[in-house]
Amino acid sequence: MEKAKLIKQNLQRKVNREIWLLQKLKHQHLVRIYEAIIQEKSIHVVMEFVPGGELFDLIANRGKMCEAEARAYFQQLVSCLEYCHNRQIAHRDLKPENILLDETKKQVKVADFGLSNRMHDGRFLLTSCGSPNYAAPEVVSGKYFTINNFRAYCGSEVDIWSLGVILYALLTGSLPFDDNNLLGLFQKIREARFFMPLYISQQAKDLINHMIVPNPLNRITIPEIKNHPWYLQKLPFYIQIMDNTKSEIEKNVDQKIFKKICEVSER
């Protein structure tokens, strides 16, 4: 990437943020950055090759999926999102165009962290960003929280809303909120006004209806999603192991020593 072009297009901060984050985040369902070489006039990034295309193209070409297939993608995304949120990272632009597939088209890789940001206890995010069709009401309208007339939101709840929209798209082959008029679209999002097809199972409907909730304080959380009966069906063993291993490690690790090791390894 040429630095001059990035500066001209106001993308330098976005690119730097994505490189910095993805070098630190390592998860099976995240696109990896192996190395970044910063030169005087250019930036060279060595990234993981993900040849299966976008999840968006798969949905556009095939339409709705059976619930078992949609669940498999959803479980991977939940695992990835929980990993990021536990490290205080909100993606803020989750959509099928930013979810890549491996060569088998069975494994997802979340990409494009250019709009992501760090979350801090007691602090809100203020930037209105992301794609309107997948954006939560608090991002597009600021109905629930405002600080100095800016829309304010926490971050993790925004990602959960977007994940709910993605789940709906997987199960129906369409978007819950769509309108040629932007104001009309925002109104539908604020009211969470969408049609739920009859062919979706009651458990899947229940999960979607708890994710696509206008008030972020009432929206389902990642731990609650992970305990939902629809999510738990045929949960891959490796995802169970990842979760269980993490909880066991956290019980037995001295956090002061762990922090010291991380500081030494980053020098």
N, C-alpha and C positions, 0 to 999 in steps of 0.2 A: 504494500500500500504506500502510495506517495504521500508524504506529509503535507505537501502544498495543497493537494486535492482535499485531504481530510480537513485542513484548516479552512479552505474555501467553502466547503460544504458543512462546516460547523460540526464535524464528526470526530474530532480528535479526542475529546473528553469521553465520548461514547466508546470508542475503540480502546482507549487506555483502561477504562473501567472494566470492560469485558476481558481484556488480557489479564489484568491483575486478579480478577475474581476467579476465572477459570484455571489459572495456574495454581490457585490455592484449593479449589474445590475438586475433589476426586470421588466420583460415584459412577457405578456401572451404567447408569442411565443419563449421564451428563456427557456432552461432547468434551473431550480432553484437548487442552493446549499443552504440547510437549515443550515448546521452546519459543521465545520471542526475541528477535534480534533487532535492536533499535539502532539505526544508523542515522547519519546526518540528514539525509533527504528521504529516507524510507523506513518502513517497519516491515520485517519479515516474520510471519507467524507459522510455525509448524503445528498443524492440527491433526486430530484423529480423522481418518477418512471414513465417511458414513455414506455408502453408495446407494441406499434404498430409496432416496427421495424424501419428500415431505409427507407427513401424515395427512395434510390437506389434500394432496393429489390422490392419495388412497381413498379418502372419503368422497372426493369429487367424482372419481372414476367408478367406484363400486356402490356408492350410496350407503344406506344403513347397514350396520353389522349385526350379527347375532350377539346376544348378550355375553356369551362366553368369551368371544373374541374381544369385544369392547372392554370387558372386565379385565382381561389380561393387560391391555394397554393402560387402563386406568390404574391398576395396582402398581405398575412400574412408575407411573407419573406421581402417584401419592408417595411412594418410597423416595423418589428423587426430591420432591417438594419438601418432605419432612426433613431430609438431610440439609437442604438449603436453609430452611427456617430455623433449624437447630443451631445454625451458624450465623443467625441474624441477617440472612440474605433474602430479600423479596425479589422475585423475578420481574413482576409488574407488566409483562407483555406475553403472557402465556396464550398461545393460539396454535392451531394445527400447522401453520406455516413455519413456526419456530420449533417444531418437534420433528426430528429426522428419524429415519428407519434404517436398520442395518440391512445387509444383503438378503437376509431371510424374510424381512419385513415383519418380524415378530418381536423385535427388540427396539425400544424407542431410545432416542438420545436428545435430551433437551438442549437447545442452542440459543444463541442470540441473547446474551446478558447485558447488552448495551444500555438498556433502560432499567436495569436492576439497581438496587440500593440497599444500604445497610439499615437494619432496624435497631433501635435503641429503646430501652425501657423508659417510658415517660416522655418520649419524643414522637411527634407525628411526621409523616411524609406529606409534602405539599404539592409536588409536581403532578400536573395532569398529563398522563401519558398512557401508552398502550393503544390497541385497536378498539374503536367504539363498540363494535359488536360483542366484544369479549370483556369490556370494561365494567367494573362494578358501579353502582349508583353513586357511592361516595366520591368516586373519581370524576364522573361526568357532571355531577350536580353540586357536590358539597352539601347535600341536604342534612347530613347528620352531624358533621363537625366542621367548624370554620375557625381559622386563626388569622386575625388581621385581614379578614375577607378572602383568605385563601382556602381552597378545599383541603381538608386535613384527613388523613387516614393512617392506619398502622402498617399495612403492607401484606401481612400474612392473610388477612381476610380477603384482600383484593385477589390474591392468587387462588384462593378457594372458590370464589365466585367464578373466575375464568375457567377453573378446572370443571366446575359444574356445567358451564356452557359447552366445554369440550366433550364432556360425557354425553350431553344431550345430542351433540353433533354426531358422535360415534353411533349412537343408538337410532338416530332418525335420518341421518344424511343431510340434515338441514340445521339452520340456526334458530334458537328460540326467539331472538330479537333481530328483526330485519325491517328496514323501512327506507324508501328512497329519500325521505325527508329526514334530515339529521335531528331536528327538534322532535319529530314524531318518534324517532328511534330512542332518543333520550327519555321521552315520556314513558315509553314501554319499559325501558330498563328501570327507571325510578319506581315504577309500580310493579315490577316483576310480572308483567302481563304477557304470558305466552301460552301456546296450546300444547297440551300433553297428549300424544297419540295413545289410543286405546291398547295398541299391541305391546307397549312397554309394560313389563311386570310391575306388580305393586311395590316390591322391594326397591327396584330401580327408581320408580317414581318417587318413593319416599326419600331416597338419598338425594336425588336432584332437587326436590322441593325443600330440602334442608340446606342445600348448598347455594341455590339461587334465591337468597333471602335479602330483601332490600336493606334492612337494618343490620350492619356488620356485627353488632353486639349479639344478635340472635342467630347468626350464621353458624353452621356446624364447624367444629375444629378438626384438625388432622387426627388427633387421638380418637375423637368420636367417629370419624370416617372409618378408621381402622378397626373399630368395634362394630361397625354396621354389618348385618348379616349378608347383604348383597356383596360387599367388598370381601368378606371372609371366605366366600365360596371358591374352592380350588386355588387358594392362595399359594403361589410357588414356594417351595421349600427354601430356596436361597433368600427370598425376601423375609421369611420367618427367621432364618438364621441371622441375617443382618440385624434385625430388630432385637433379637434375643441376645446376640453377642454384644451389641452396644449397651444394653441394660446391665449385663453382667460386668462388663469392663468398667462402667461408671460406678458400680458398687465397690469395686476393689482397687481402683486407681487413686493414688495420692495426687490430687489436682495440683498442688504446689510443685511437685516433682515433674509432673507431666508438662506444666507450663514452662518450667526451666528447660526441659529437653527441647520443646518447640522453639524457644528463643535461641538456643544454641544451634539447632539445625537450620534456622533461617539466616544465620550470619554468613 
